[in-house]
């Protein structure tokens, strides 16, 4: 998708002519042209703009107000200011405020196009990636402590968003009307994206305090819920279109009951998915005896979200089924979480043989 350039100027006739001539550069960028500041604000809310070119002298909302608003609320958008009243002081104020460039009228479409392409080239210095795993690339950004701005676009659809990183930390994000963490969750739930990388980050207010890994896990959880809702809707549609069902077949003959287990036969071990407090205690005592270093065994559903996140990480790396999670808190307390028929917590003494206890559930 070509970058979008917003041009704002109250000279309607000149604006129409300029937009027409810039169509020759449609392979590099597309143009949206409006003749007042209010319409420009509406475009900013409804389109993903990369560059804005604005005249200074306009009624109601002038170029100073408009560029100031954009630089504050859309800091990733580069601003080019144009004016027919060129003064050194005006130029200094405009550039000091954060505008990318300052040009004077009259100018040709070719001249403006070269300015726009120069800005676009600068923005694309970090390169671009297509149809990639966004979460994998973001973890690389975090590990390498990069400072950058990432423009993310969905492969299938018009949605686009921006992620801002400083020293490997995600500090802000935006997409449509969303900002901060809410925008980050939305962007990170997309699959099959293209990324344009800018090797810098604007001076933007930090709006995200949560760590990247937590945001990635939450985004994956939200995506899973959305996928499940879509799958349920598809199944409902498929079921409604099925032909009338045939009469049910006759019930099968009941199988003869199996004889009870002989007292001499050892019972089958309880599968991990069916473990309870009592069976967890029995497993540990059967493996280590009474002196196992266990302080307490109880249930606590408050750790359910942690178990969910651990499973997501395991699935991402193909680690197989999750049988137990070991936690070592800052106060040196340690515990083993066992997901089963109920979430069982095994609280351990400081010198407990945690490896042998964990082995009991593998």
Backbone torsions as a table, in degrees:
resi	resn	phi	psi	omega
1	UNK	NA	127.1	-177.8
2	UNK	-69.2	143.2	176.0
3	UNK	-58.7	148.3	-179.9
4	UNK	-103.0	133.7	178.3
5	UNK	-114.3	126.2	177.5
6	UNK	-98.7	124.1	178.0
7	UNK	-113.6	126.7	-177.2
8	UNK	-121.7	120.6	179.2
9	UNK	-159.6	136.5	-176.9
10	UNK	-83.2	-2.3	174.5
11	UNK	-85.6	92.2	-170.8
12	UNK	-61.8	-45.4	-177.5
13	UNK	-62.5	-46.2	179.3
14	UNK	-64.6	-36.1	-178.8
15	UNK	-64.9	-42.9	178.9
16	UNK	-62.2	-43.7	-179.8
17	UNK	-65.0	-44.1	-179.5
18	UNK	-62.0	-45.8	179.7
19	UNK	-60.2	-41.1	179.8
20	UNK	-62.2	-43.7	-178.0
21	UNK	-70.6	-29.2	-179.8
22	UNK	-75.6	-10.0	176.3
23	UNK	-62.1	-21.2	177.8
24	UNK	-65.3	-15.0	-177.5
25	UNK	-109.8	23.3	-175.3
26	UNK	-64.2	-18.6	176.5
27	UNK	-73.5	-17.6	-179.3
28	UNK	-104.4	-34.3	-179.2
29	UNK	-163.3	157.9	174.5
30	UNK	-110.4	158.4	-173.3
31	UNK	-122.2	134.8	168.0
32	UNK	-116.4	125.7	-176.3
33	UNK	-118.8	131.7	176.1
34	UNK	-135.2	155.5	-174.0
35	UNK	-106.4	14.1	177.0
36	UNK	-158.1	161.4	-175.7
37	UNK	-67.0	-34.6	-178.5
38	UNK	-65.0	-43.7	176.5
39	UNK	-64.5	-33.9	178.4
40	UNK	-62.7	-42.0	178.8
41	UNK	-62.9	-37.9	178.3
42	UNK	-64.9	-40.4	178.6
43	UNK	-64.5	-41.0	-179.8
44	UNK	-61.4	-33.9	180.0
45	UNK	-76.5	-27.8	-172.5
46	UNK	-106.8	-10.7	-179.1
47	UNK	-129.6	156.2	177.0
48	UNK	-94.4	96.2	-175.4
49	UNK	-91.1	139.0	178.1
50	UNK	-100.2	-38.9	-179.6
51	UNK	-136.0	140.3	172.9
52	UNK	-120.0	129.9	174.5
53	UNK	-110.7	119.4	-175.7
54	UNK	-131.0	140.5	172.2
55	UNK	-74.1	155.4	-179.9
56	UNK	-83.5	-51.1	-174.3
57	UNK	-89.8	105.1	177.6
58	UNK	-143.3	151.1	178.5
59	UNK	-70.4	162.2	179.5
60	UNK	60.9	-82.0	178.9
61	UNK	-108.6	110.5	-178.2
62	UNK	-86.2	177.5	-176.2
63	UNK	-64.1	-33.8	177.6
64	UNK	-62.2	-47.6	-179.0
65	UNK	-65.0	-42.9	-177.2
66	UNK	-66.1	-46.2	-179.6
67	UNK	-66.6	-36.3	177.6
68	UNK	-63.7	-41.3	178.8
69	UNK	-63.5	-44.7	-178.5
70	UNK	-65.6	-45.5	-178.1
71	UNK	-63.3	-27.6	179.4
72	UNK	-84.8	-44.0	-172.8
73	UNK	-97.2	-21.5	177.9
74	UNK	-132.2	65.0	-171.7
75	UNK	-63.6	-16.4	178.1
76	UNK	-81.8	-11.8	179.1
77	UNK	-83.7	124.1	177.6
78	UNK	-79.4	137.8	-177.2
79	UNK	-113.4	127.9	172.4
80	UNK	-113.0	122.4	-178.4
81	UNK	-100.6	135.4	177.4
82	UNK	-123.5	148.2	178.5
83	UNK	-157.7	151.5	174.8
84	UNK	-93.3	-4.6	-177.4
85	UNK	-115.7	76.4	-174.5
86	UNK	-78.5	123.3	175.6
87	UNK	-137.5	140.2	-178.3
88	UNK	-55.0	-39.6	-178.7
89	UNK	-66.3	-40.6	178.8
90	UNK	-62.7	-45.0	178.9
91	UNK	-58.4	-44.4	-178.2
92	UNK	-63.4	-42.2	-179.2
93	UNK	-65.7	-43.7	-178.3
94	UNK	-62.2	-48.7	-177.8
95	UNK	-69.5	-34.4	179.4
96	UNK	-68.7	-29.1	-179.1
97	UNK	-72.1	-14.5	177.6
98	UNK	118.8	2.4	178.6
99	UNK	-64.9	147.7	-178.6
100	UNK	-74.5	-37.1	-175.6
101	UNK	-155.6	165.6	-178.5
102	UNK	-139.7	120.0	-178.3
103	UNK	-127.0	153.3	-177.7
104	UNK	-111.0	146.5	176.3
105	UNK	-85.2	154.5	-5.4
106	UNK	-80.6	152.0	174.6
107	UNK	-139.6	161.4	-177.9
108	UNK	-93.0	162.9	176.5
109	UNK	-62.2	-35.6	179.0
110	UNK	-63.9	-42.4	179.7
111	UNK	-62.4	-45.8	-179.9
112	UNK	-65.8	-40.8	-179.9
113	UNK	-60.6	-39.5	178.6
114	UNK	-65.6	-38.6	176.8
115	UNK	-62.6	-44.5	-179.2
116	UNK	-64.5	-45.0	-179.1
117	UNK	-65.1	-32.4	178.2
118	UNK	-66.1	-41.9	178.4
119	UNK	-66.0	-43.3	179.6
120	UNK	-61.9	-39.1	178.5
121	UNK	-63.8	-41.0	178.5
122	UNK	-63.6	-40.5	-179.7
123	UNK	-66.6	-29.8	-175.3
124	UNK	-94.7	12.3	-177.3
125	UNK	-61.0	-28.3	-179.6
126	UNK	-79.2	-6.3	178.8
127	UNK	92.6	-174.9	-179.8
128	UNK	-145.3	153.8	179.1
129	UNK	-129.5	146.2	-176.7
130	UNK	-129.6	141.0	178.0
131	UNK	51.9	51.8	-175.7
132	UNK	-110.7	167.3	172.4
133	UNK	-84.1	108.7	-176.0
134	UNK	-61.7	-43.6	-177.3
135	UNK	-62.9	-36.3	178.7
136	UNK	-66.3	-44.2	-179.1
137	UNK	-66.0	-39.2	-179.1
138	UNK	-64.5	-34.1	177.1
139	UNK	-66.9	-31.7	174.1
140	UNK	-67.1	-41.9	177.5
141	UNK	-58.9	-42.2	-179.8
142	UNK	-66.6	-46.4	-177.7
143	UNK	-63.5	-38.1	-178.4
144	UNK	-88.6	2.0	176.4
145	UNK	52.3	49.1	-178.1
146	UNK	-81.1	149.5	169.3
147	UNK	-109.0	117.8	-174.1
148	UNK	-163.3	167.6	172.6
149	UNK	-121.3	126.6	-177.5
150	UNK	-111.9	121.3	174.7
151	UNK	-97.1	116.6	-172.7
152	UNK	-111.1	130.2	177.5
153	UNK	-128.5	141.0	179.0
154	UNK	-72.4	142.9	179.3
155	UNK	-66.8	-42.3	-179.0
156	UNK	-113.3	92.5	179.1
157	UNK	134.2	165.1	-175.4
158	UNK	-86.7	-3.3	-173.4
159	UNK	-67.5	138.9	177.3
160	UNK	-140.1	156.5	179.4
161	UNK	-153.3	170.0	-178.2
162	UNK	-131.2	134.9	176.0
163	UNK	-117.6	133.5	-176.8
164	UNK	-112.0	122.7	-179.8
165	UNK	-119.5	136.1	170.8
166	UNK	-128.3	121.3	-179.4
167	UNK	52.4	40.4	176.8
168	UNK	81.6	0.7	-180.0
169	UNK	-105.3	132.2	176.1
170	UNK	-75.8	113.6	-174.3
171	UNK	-105.8	-20.9	-179.6
172	UNK	-165.2	166.6	178.6
173	UNK	-159.5	156.8	174.3
174	UNK	-151.3	145.5	170.6
175	UNK	-157.9	127.9	-175.3
176	UNK	52.2	-125.1	-178.8
177	UNK	-92.8	1.6	-177.5
178	UNK	-88.8	146.5	178.4
179	UNK	-137.1	159.6	174.1
180	UNK	66.3	-142.7	-174.6
181	UNK	-62.2	-38.4	-179.0
182	UNK	-59.9	-41.5	177.4
183	UNK	-67.4	-39.7	-179.9
184	UNK	-61.6	-45.1	178.3
185	UNK	-58.5	-41.4	-179.0
186	UNK	-63.7	-48.9	-177.3
187	UNK	-64.8	-42.4	-175.7
188	UNK	-73.8	-8.7	176.8
189	UNK	-86.8	-5.9	-178.7
190	UNK	-77.3	147.3	176.9
191	UNK	-115.1	147.8	177.3
192	UNK	59.6	71.3	-174.3
193	UNK	-113.2	165.6	169.3
194	UNK	-111.7	144.1	-177.1
195	UNK	-127.4	127.4	170.1
196	UNK	-105.5	128.4	-170.4
197	UNK	-107.0	123.9	172.7
198	UNK	-106.7	129.6	-174.9
199	UNK	-82.8	40.7	177.3
200	UNK	-161.2	163.6	177.6
201	UNK	-132.1	128.6	-179.4
202	UNK	-65.7	164.1	178.2
203	UNK	-75.2	85.5	-173.4
204	UNK	-115.4	146.9	180.0
205	UNK	-66.5	137.7	179.1
206	UNK	-74.2	125.4	-179.7
207	UNK	-122.1	-1.2	-178.8
208	UNK	-124.8	118.7	178.1
209	UNK	-105.7	-21.7	-179.6
210	UNK	-69.0	141.8	179.6
211	UNK	-65.4	153.9	-176.9
212	UNK	-59.4	-43.0	-177.0
213	UNK	-61.4	-41.4	178.9
214	UNK	-64.7	-40.1	179.3
215	UNK	-65.9	-40.8	178.7
216	UNK	-62.1	-43.6	-179.3
217	UNK	-65.2	-42.3	178.8
218	UNK	-65.6	-40.0	178.5
219	UNK	-62.8	-40.2	178.2
220	UNK	-65.6	-37.9	178.4
221	UNK	-64.0	-44.9	178.8
222	UNK	-62.1	-41.6	179.4
223	UNK	-63.0	-41.4	178.9
224	UNK	-61.7	-40.8	179.1
225	UNK	-64.7	-42.5	178.9
226	UNK	-63.9	-42.1	179.2
227	UNK	-63.2	-39.0	179.8
228	UNK	-66.8	-39.1	177.7
229	UNK	-63.7	-41.7	178.5
230	UNK	-64.8	-40.0	179.6
231	UNK	-65.3	-40.5	178.3
232	UNK	-63.9	-41.1	178.7
233	UNK	-63.7	-40.5	179.0
234	UNK	-65.1	-40.4	178.9
235	UNK	-65.2	-36.9	178.9
236	UNK	-65.1	-41.7	178.0
237	UNK	-64.9	-43.1	179.9
238	UNK	-63.3	-40.0	-179.3
239	UNK	-67.2	-38.4	-178.7
240	UNK	-68.1	-22.7	-178.7
241	UNK	-95.0	0.2	-180.0
242	UNK	-72.3	146.7	176.0
243	UNK	-66.6	160.5	179.4
244	UNK	-52.9	139.0	-176.7
245	UNK	-72.3	149.0	178.0
246	UNK	-76.6	160.1	176.9
247	UNK	-56.7	140.7	-177.4
248	UNK	-63.6	141.8	178.5
249	UNK	-66.4	159.5	178.9
250	UNK	-63.2	145.4	-176.6
251	UNK	-64.6	137.7	178.7
252	UNK	-67.2	154.2	178.6
253	UNK	-67.5	136.3	179.6
254	UNK	-63.9	140.0	178.3
255	UNK	-75.6	148.4	178.3
256	UNK	-64.5	142.1	179.9
257	UNK	-63.3	141.6	177.8
258	UNK	-76.6	144.6	179.3
259	UNK	-66.2	148.4	179.0
260	UNK	-61.1	155.2	-179.6
261	UNK	-68.0	132.5	178.3
262	UNK	-66.3	142.9	178.3
263	UNK	-55.4	-25.3	-178.1
264	UNK	-80.6	-15.8	-179.2
265	UNK	-85.5	135.7	177.6
266	UNK	-75.8	132.3	179.5
267	UNK	-65.7	150.9	177.1
268	UNK	-64.2	142.3	177.3
269	UNK	-63.3	145.7	-179.5
270	UNK	-72.3	126.0	177.5
271	UNK	-58.9	149.4	-178.7
272	UNK	-54.6	-39.5	-177.0
273	UNK	-63.9	-14.9	-178.4
274	UNK	-109.2	7.9	-175.6
275	UNK	-67.6	143.4	174.9
276	UNK	-126.6	-179.0	178.4
277	UNK	-56.1	-45.4	-176.4
278	UNK	-66.5	-42.9	-178.3
279	UNK	-72.4	-30.9	174.7
280	UNK	-64.8	-44.1	178.7
281	UNK	-61.9	-41.6	-178.9
282	UNK	-64.8	-39.2	179.2
283	UNK	-62.8	-46.8	-176.8
284	UNK	-65.4	-45.6	-179.6
285	UNK	-65.5	-35.0	177.9
286	UNK	-67.4	-28.2	-178.9
287	UNK	-90.5	-39.6	-173.6
288	UNK	-118.4	-8.0	-177.0
289	UNK	82.1	-170.5	-177.3
290	UNK	-68.4	-33.0	-177.5
291	UNK	-90.6	70.0	-175.1
292	UNK	-101.2	-6.4	-177.3
293	UNK	81.1	13.0	179.0
294	UNK	-87.3	127.1	178.4
295	UNK	-86.7	-41.4	-177.0
296	UNK	-160.8	155.0	175.0
297	UNK	-133.5	124.0	-175.1
298	UNK	-155.1	173.2	177.2
299	UNK	-103.1	146.0	177.7
300	UNK	-154.0	101.4	-178.0
301	UNK	-68.9	-8.7	-179.3
302	UNK	-64.7	-17.3	180.0
303	UNK	-92.9	6.0	-176.4
304	UNK	-60.1	-41.4	-178.5
305	UNK	-65.7	-37.0	177.3
306	UNK	-63.7	-40.9	177.7
307	UNK	-62.8	-42.7	179.1
308	UNK	-59.6	-46.5	-178.9
309	UNK	-64.9	-39.6	178.5
310	UNK	-63.2	-38.3	177.7
311	UNK	-65.3	-39.8	179.2
312	UNK	-61.2	-42.3	178.7
313	UNK	-65.1	-43.4	178.6
314	UNK	-61.2	-41.0	178.8
315	UNK	-64.0	-39.0	-178.7
316	UNK	-62.7	-31.4	-178.2
317	UNK	-103.0	6.7	179.0
318	UNK	63.6	38.4	-174.3
319	UNK	-83.4	-6.6	179.3
320	UNK	88.3	-163.4	-174.7
321	UNK	-70.3	141.5	177.4
322	UNK	-87.2	121.4	-179.0
323	UNK	-107.0	-31.5	-178.4
324	UNK	-161.5	153.6	177.3
325	UNK	-128.6	128.7	178.1
326	UNK	-98.5	131.3	178.9
327	UNK	-121.3	133.8	175.5
328	UNK	-124.5	105.2	-175.5
329	UNK	-79.3	165.2	-178.5
330	UNK	-62.9	-27.6	179.7
331	UNK	-84.8	16.4	177.6
332	UNK	71.6	2.9	173.2
333	UNK	-75.6	145.2	-177.4
334	UNK	-136.0	151.9	-179.0
335	UNK	-153.9	161.8	174.8
336	UNK	-119.2	128.0	176.9
337	UNK	-98.6	130.4	-178.7
338	UNK	-121.1	108.5	177.3
339	UNK	-79.3	119.0	179.4
340	UNK	-144.1	-140.3	175.5
341	UNK	-62.4	-26.4	171.3
342	UNK	-143.2	152.6	-176.7
343	UNK	-77.1	110.8	-174.3
344	UNK	-100.3	133.8	177.7
345	UNK	-109.8	126.8	177.5
346	UNK	-110.2	107.3	-179.9
347	UNK	-86.0	128.9	-171.3
348	UNK	-112.6	149.9	170.4
349	UNK	-71.8	163.9	-175.2
350	UNK	-57.5	-40.9	-175.3
351	UNK	-102.3	21.4	-179.3
352	UNK	-66.4	145.2	178.6
353	UNK	-76.5	77.1	-172.1
354	UNK	-60.6	-34.4	-178.4
355	UNK	-63.7	-41.0	-179.6
356	UNK	-70.5	-33.6	178.3
357	UNK	-68.0	-42.8	178.7
358	UNK	-63.7	-38.9	-179.5
359	UNK	-58.7	-25.8	-178.3
360	UNK	-65.6	-15.1	-176.7
361	UNK	-116.0	8.8	179.2
362	UNK	-96.5	NA	NA
